[in-house]
Amino acid sequence: MSIRAAVPALSSPVRARAAAAVAGASVAASTSARALSSTAAAPAQASAPVKAAASASAARPTTPRTLASLSMANKVCVVTGAGRGLGNLMARTLVESGASDIVIIDLKRDDAAAAAAELAASFVSQGLAAEGEITALGIGCNVADEESVRAAFSEIEQRFGRVDALVTAAGIVENFKAFDYPTDKIRKLLDVNVMGTWHCALEAAKLMPNGGSITMIGSMSGSIVNTPQPQTPYNFSKAAVRHMARSLAVEWATQNIRVNCISPGYMLTNLTKVILDNDPVLRDQWLSKIPVGRMGDPSDLAGAVAYLASDASKYTTGAELTVDGGYTCV
């Protein structure tokens, strides 16, 4: 029905006002339709300002910043088993985090001294430290021998006077079925993995009059059973380290000495690469059980080491940080 047909009986003035109202409604509807059409097209038109903002953000100058409490500046750090492998990476992590006084402990003094010299030189060559800025001391020590450990920490005391952070990365692993495992090899493994950690923790704590951090390197093997390789003694040695950290954390809490544990999963070190390259079946078995689908890179441990060694973890003690790509979750 037309508007005219709807209002035939109205007087002329009324009809005029009605027609004007209808015309106004038509204009409003037309305007609304155009507005909706414009709104629908808005996302494409708005992309230009978004792109401009992103470009401006990318071009904006930035000043390097990080959490101040993560810095290891002015701290004396000691890492056992640091001649190579994961221990060496952990020593480098502490220096990269600001430490200028680093002690590398390894079984042979020559290996420890060479690693210490190489570490300091590498930071200088990369422009990350000035010549002479880093004091890296290499000490030969059998962590399984209590007297050897005492001598090593006596040397540290004479050189630096104290210890602020200790990382116990020295450890060994062997694979034997239970009935085939020679008892003397089990004793050696326990002496290194358990008693070595114990001896070093005690001697370091003596050099922490104002408190400090002790980070024990355990393993996910301390809480799960690895398969298919048989390694029962290694597993229970790391379970001991895990609980040692908790127990000392409570005992030394009032002395402001924090004791924590890092439990790595499968890490792709140079040694592990050789083993898995020669045994692709074992490699595939390991990978199939890691939710993230890859082996850990040694650098994946750096954040945990820096956190637990630094003042960023000043209220963290007795903790276990498991870095395993989700392996122990399933």
Helices and strands as residue ranges (DSSP letters): H 3-6, H 12-59, G 68-70, E 76-80, H 85-96, E 101-106, H 109-125, E 135-140, H 146-160, E 165-168, G 178-180, H 183-190, I 191-195, H 196-206, E 212-217, G 220-222, H 232-251, G 253-255, E 257-264, H 270-277, H 280-288, G 298-301, H 302-309, G 311-313, E 320-323, G 327-329
